Amino acid sequence: MKKTAGKATAGKTAADKAQSGRTHNCLILFLTFLKIGAFTFGGGYAMIPLIEHEIVNRRHYASEDDVLEIVAIAESTPGPIAINAATFIGYRVAGIAGSFAATFGVVLPSFFIILIISFFLRSFESVRIVKYAFAGVRAAVLALIIRALATMYKTCPKSLFSYILMAAAFLAVAFLGANVLLVILFSGAAGVFWTVFSAKKGGKIT
């Protein structure tokens, strides 16, 4: 009887510890993505360097290769890239509760900031210092996007096929006015075809 009670108590303690760990992870996810959402301007690509710093370097929730895959998945699925990435990372760390915590954290600052700005924008949009501030923010956003591009380029596997596909996608979108969604779908299909073809040929998949 005592042994049974001891096992039940041990099982309950382990369950309590697991639940406490999940709650702690959810709180960390919420605070981490709250900071990312509050201190990053310019959308999803501008967020990538901060996401990489917080998730890879500081929290060790994922590797640099994982971030590259997460960005690819987030970009290929409907919705903003930052929200998709937060949902994916949150689910990976703490399940459904973690995905809710991370998503809510990254959305909350933007919601309140936009809500406040909507009341005062018309009053301040003609003020010269506000225009200068927006110009500075745009310059910083461009720098963050370039930084994200450089990081992804270093991490992404390189081959002749990838360079050709990248150039074709750029030309199609920038100069031919191709639909971005169709370019993404075509690129994904081309990647699958190339991987299967390389595997059948017995060559190295790059």
N, C-alpha and C positions, 0 to 999 in steps of 0.2 A: 504493500500500500504506500509506504514511504517512498519506494523507488519510483512508483508511478507518479506520485505527487512531485517528486524531484524532477522527473523528465518533463512533466507538464510545465513546471516553473521555468526550467531551462529553455524549453521551446518558446514559452511566452516571452522570456527575456531576449532571446534571439530575434523574435518577431518585433519586439519593441525597439531593439537596436536598429534593425533594418528600416523600420518606419521612421525612426529618428534620423537615420542617415539620409533617407529620401527627402524628408522635410528640410534638412540642412542643405542638401544639394539644390532643392527647389529655391530656397532663399538665396543661395549664392548665385544661381542662374538669374533670378529676378534682379538682384542688385547689379550683377555684371552687365546684363543687357540694358538695364535702366541707365547705367553710365554710358554705354555705347550709344544708346538712343539720344541721350541728353547732350553729348559732347561731339557728335559727328554731324556735319552738314553736307548736303549734296547727294543724298540718296545712297543706294546700296553699294556701289563700287567705291565710294569714298569711305564706307564703313569697313571695308575689307581689311585695311591695315590694323585698325583698332580691334576688330574681331580676332585677327591672327595673334595680336599681342596678348589679348585677354585669354583667349581659349587655348592657344598653343603654348605660349611662353610662360604665362602666369598660372593658369589653372590646370594645364596639361590634360585637358579634356579631349584633345585631338592632335594629330600631327599636321605638318604643313601639307603633306599629300592629301590628308583627309579634308583640309580646308579647300583645296583645289577641287576635290570631288563634290563637296558640299555646295560650292559656288556654282559648279556646272549644273547640279541638280536644281538648285534654287533658281537659276536663270532659265532653265528649261521648263519649269512648272509655272502655272498661273500665279500672279501676285508679286508684290515687291520682293526683291532679292533679299533684303535685310530681314524681313519678316519670315520668309521661307527658311533662311539659314538659321534664324533663332529657333524656329519650331523644330527643325531637324536636329540641331545640336541639343536642344532641351530634351527631346524624346530619347536621344542616344544616352544622355547622362542619367535622366530620372524618369523615363517613361512618359506617359500621357500628362501627368502632373507637371513634369519638367518642361514639356513643350508649351503648356499653358503659361507657366511662370516666365519662361524666356520670352515668349511672344508678347505677353502683357507688359513685361518690363521694357522691351524695345519700342513698343507702340505708345506707352503712356506719356513720355516727355513730348513727343511730337504732337500728340492730341492737345495737351495743355498749352504748348507754345503757340500752335496755330489758333487755338481758341482765344488766347489773349491778344495775339496779333490782329485777329479779325476785328476786334473792337477799336484798335488804334491805328491800323494801317493807313486808312484814308487821311488821318490827321497828320501822320508823320512821313508819308511817302514823298512829299514835296520838300522835306527838310534836307539840306545839302549834306549834312553829316551822315544822315541815314543812307543816302545814295552812295557816299564814299564807303560806308561800312559794308553795304551789299557788294560793292565792287571788290573789296578786300576778301570777302567770303567766297566770291566766285573764283578768285585767283587761288585761294587756299584749296578749294574743292578740286580744281584742275590738278594741283600738285598731288593731292591724295589719290585721284584717279590714276595719274601716271605712276605713282608709287605702287598702287595695286596691280597695274599692268606689268610693271617690272618684276614684282614678286611672283605673279602667276606665270610669267614667261620663264623665270628661273626654275620653277617647280615642274612645269608642264613637260611631259616627254616630247622630244624633238625628233623629227624625221622629215624626209623629203615630202612624204604624203601630208604631214601636218602643216608644213609651210605652204604647200600648194592649196590646201583646203582653207587655210587662214587668209591667203591672198585672194582666193576666189570669193570668200564670204565678204571680205572688206570691199572689193570692187562691186559686188552685187548690191550691197547696201548703200555704199557711199556714192556711187556714180550711176548705177542703173536703177535705183529706186526700188529694189526688190523688197518684198514683204519680209520683215524680220522673222516672223514666226515660221515662214516657209524655209528661210535660210537655216534656222535652227534645226528644223525637222530634217532637212536635206543633209546637214552636217552630221547629225546623229546617225542617220541611215548610212551615210558614207563611211563613218567610223566603224559601224557594225560590219559592213561589207568588207572593209579593208582588214579588220581583225580576223574574220572568218577565212578570207582568202589567204592571208599570211599563215594562218594555222594549217590550212590544207596543204600549202606549199612546203610546210615544214621549216619555214624561215623564222627568223627572230621577229616577234611582234613588237613594233616600236611605236 
